[in-house]
């Protein structure tokens, strides 16, 4: 089987849609300062929010857009979409990821969107149709939302009915956040195993049955009071994680077994001289899982930190900066399990990460020296903090061990 690189995969997707009259529109920065409802860009549609809402300024360049495709930088580490605590434990969650997407702004809708997705998967990427399962919105009586039977009927042109599954609002009614554009969606899932019916495993957190593409039919807006109102026009917003797609195309069972991560793991191993083994992909109770979890946390979190700093989000004690500082400190803490050392080294991963992602996001190459400097400063300071905390803890333990009898607790009367 031929290995496809992340660069080839990204370009293949964008070129497919370019050949179908979609304009390439660059990724926005990881934070949009004008949108106070959003911590980080968590989906490809964020920079197009005003198009959906019909609130574009007269001179906005976005007014000319009808069909668009791109790869958007995303971070999910807070708010409605938060994957931070899952990173490392499994092999398919990330804080930073690239979202491949295509959009229709009051142009085509459900029929064309589904047709394009099907052609892209089965023809452009050669994914086996029998491995695919799709979901559609089953409706929600509490919100007075009807089932999206139109989407089900469209999918019946491509898949047997036992591969088409109704889904709840939690899975099949996509919302940007507590407020903002939203609508029913249809998810495309892929079964890594094959030669079976895996419909009962869809949306069950099975590592071998993954959601890979979400097609959202933007029709409504969630107001601040929780009410749903109609948008001024119907739009299509689709999103697919590059990391998951790449793992499927290369027939590997982990997002981390691709060229987006392997060079980072190799660099980590070269920097940590005491490490007994290279990254092996272990999870759960498997041998070496604790070390491999640390590998994944460091690689994932450092990607998020590098991209965020490149886009001007600097570590701080408030807002977005605090989240990035927290992510970096989680990486430092995990990194100490790998290096068993108080010497900073995570900053040395910046070059590797910038080289991997720089072909898609050139600003990473331009800013990598400054990123290195900032990461080194943060890493050094946090290691000092950890060392001081450890000394205080050890001193307290020593004092307790030297006591001839345990301290007596007394309760004073409050009457």
Residue, then its C-alpha position, 0 to 999 in steps of 0.5 A: x500500500x502506498x503511503x500518503x503524506x500529510x502534505x499530499x492528503x491536504x492538497x488532494x482534498x483542496x484540489x478536489x474542491x478547487x476543480x469543482x469551483x471552490x475557492x481556496x481561502x486561507x486558515x484564520x489565526x487560531x484566535x479571532x479577536x473580534x469574536x468574544x464568544x469564542x476562546x479558540x477557533x474550534x471549527x473551520x466555520x468560525x471565520x465565516x460566522x458573519x456570512x451565516x448570520x448575514x452581518x457582513x460589512x459592505x466592503x467585506x471581502x467575504x461577500x464574494x465567497x460562494x464556494x470555499x475549501x481550506x484547512x483550518x487550524x483548530x484548538x479544542x481546549x475549552x468551552x463547548x468543544x474541549x478535548x484536552x483531558x482525552x489527549x494521550x489516553x487514546x490515539x485519536x483525540x488532539x488539542x490542536x488539529x487541522x480541519x479540512x472543510x468545504x463550504x457553500x454560502x447560499x449556493x448548493x445545499x444537502x443534495x450537492x454536499x452529500x454528493x461531493x463528500x461521497x465522490x471525494x471519499x470513494x473516488x478521490x481517496x479510494x475509500x471502500x464504500x462498504x466501510x462507511x456509515x452515516x448518521x442523520x438527525x432524528x429530531x428533538x421534541x423538546x426543541x420542536x425540531x423535526x427529523x431530517x428525513x431529507x438527508x436520510x433519503x439522499x443517503x439511500x442513493x449511496x448506502x444501504x439502509x442498515x448503514x444509515x443511522x438516526x442520531x440525537x441532538x447531541x450527535x446530529x445537531x451541530x452548534x458552534x457554542x452556547x450562541x451562534x449558527x447551528x443546524x442538523x448535521x450528517x456524520x460520516x463514520x469509517x469502520x477500520x475492521x470491515x467485513x461486518x456490520x458495525x452500525x451498532x458501534x457508531x458514536x460509541x467511542x469505539x477506536x475502530x469506528x471513527x467519525x471522520x467527516x461532519x456535514x452541517x446544514x446551517x439553517x438556524x441561530x442559537x440566540x442568547x436566550x436559548x431560542x432558535x431563529x432562522x438564518x437569512x440563508x441556507x449554508x453548508x459547513x463541513x469539517x474533517x480532521x486531517x489527522x484521522x483521514x490520514x490514518x485511514x488512508x495509510x491503514x494505521x490504527x492511530x492518528x499518531x502513526x503518521x508523518x504529523x507525529x512520527x518525526x516528533x516522537x523520534x526527536x523526543x527519543x533523541x533528546x531523552x537519553x534515558x528513555x528505554x524505548x521508542x514510541x510504541x503506541x501503547x494505551x490502557x493497561x498495555x505494556x509501556x502505556x504510561x510512557x507512550x501516553x506521555x509521548x502523545x501528550x508532549x507531541x500533541x500539546x507542543x503542536x498546540x503551543x507552537x501554533x498558538x504562539x505563532x498566531x500571537x497567543x502568548x502564555x499568560x495568566x488570563x483568557x486564551x493565554x492562560x489556556x496555552x500556559x496550562x497546555x504547555x505546563x501539562x506538556x512539561x509535566x508529562x515530559x519529565x516522565x520521559x526525561x527524568x530531568x529538570x533540564x528544559x528540552x521541550x523548546x527543542x521540538x519547535x523546529x521539528x513541529x514548524x518543519x512538519x506544518x510549515x508547508x501549510x502554515x508558512x508563518x510557523x517557519x518565520x516565527x520559530x526562533x521567537x517561539x523557541x525563546x518563549x517556550x524555553x522561558x516558560x519551561x524553565x520557570x515551570x520546572x523551577x516551580x515544580x522543583x520548589x514544590x517538590x522540596x516543600x513536599x519532601x520537607x513536610x514528609x521528613x518532618x512527619x517521619x521524624x515525629x515520635x508521635x503523630x500530631x494531635x488534632x483538636x476541635x475548638x468549640x464554636x458555641 
